[in-house]
Amino acid sequence: MPHSADSVPAYTKWPSFPFEGDLRVKKLADPVDAEPRRKGEDAADCVACNTPDDAYIWVSERWRVRAMERPTGLPMVLILEARSHLDLGDLPNLLAAELGVMTVRLERAVRSLDGVARVHVNRWGDSSAHLHMWFLARPYGQLQLRGTFLSLWDDILPPIAESVWRENLALVAAWLAEFGGTPLAEPPHIQWQAPSSLTPQSTPAAVSAAAEVGAEPLSVAIAEAPEGVPDSDGAAADSSGAGDAEVAVGVAAPVAVGVAPVESPAGGGKSAGGERPEAPGAGAREAGSGAGVAVIKAPASEGGPAPVVVAGSTQPVKP
């Protein structure tokens, strides 16, 4: 007798049913005389027993949690396994009690992820003999995924982004580790590249702006005192000393050149700014040695040329 539309189960009309169109019920096969052996009936051939800990996201003395090999359509799909080679009905009282605790704990960890509304907990034992509990996260707001067909939708939906998937794994592992065990999942690493150079360079716009106003680049001048000039303990040297050198630093700005002579501290004088400059290491220099100084040409002001800023010297320098 052919099947009619009324002969298929009512759930095929549920909004959560993932298929549509004309459906037929398969013919039920005859029962077999003996159940086939499941995978891993012998512990020596059990995949779970022979899988190392580094394939899991979290491990403890008696339990391990693993994920799929790659992202799937749901925000998270995890499997809780007993470390011992036991099935559900074979658990001793201690492990049976811990299974309840671990089930609640892992459900809470998965439900704490962003975008997760519910966590479905399932146990199917027809394929593998080693105890394994499934935890499937339903996305928040996706009401069509509610109910018993969530595992089917996991294979239908496009996979989530791998970076999000790995971050979720690391969060669940860290959540479980708060109660013990070892988290093995790591969040995705930040992809970044170091700059090729840390030296500031002039931009074309800055160079062009400086050229329009006819300004010279801001520069740093390194002046050396003439040989034979006494240091800060002696009289001030002649202001016409030679040997000035300038080093451009690549910053274009309008500047004006002025000179602010600095008198020797020994003579009680002060700089043009009214404060006595300090010469680092001046007391350690020998008489007659050249005193290296740095001169920065400051930008010009409306009232006239700005003075040259002198640092680390008591010798007057020319601009």
Secondary structure, DSSP 8 states (H G I E B T S, - for coil): ----GGGS-GGGGSTT----S-----------SS----BTSSGGG-TTTTS-GGGSSEE-SSEEEEE-SS--SSS-EEEEEESSS--GGG--HHHHHHHHHHHHHHHHHHHTSTTEEEEEEE---SSBSS-EEEEEEEETT-GGG-STTHHHHHHHS----HHHHHHHHHHHHHHHHTTSSEE------------S--S----HHHHHHHHHTT--EEEEEEEE--TT---TTS----TT----EEEEEEEE------------GGGT---TTSS----TTGGGS-TT---EEEEEE---BTTB---EEEES--S----
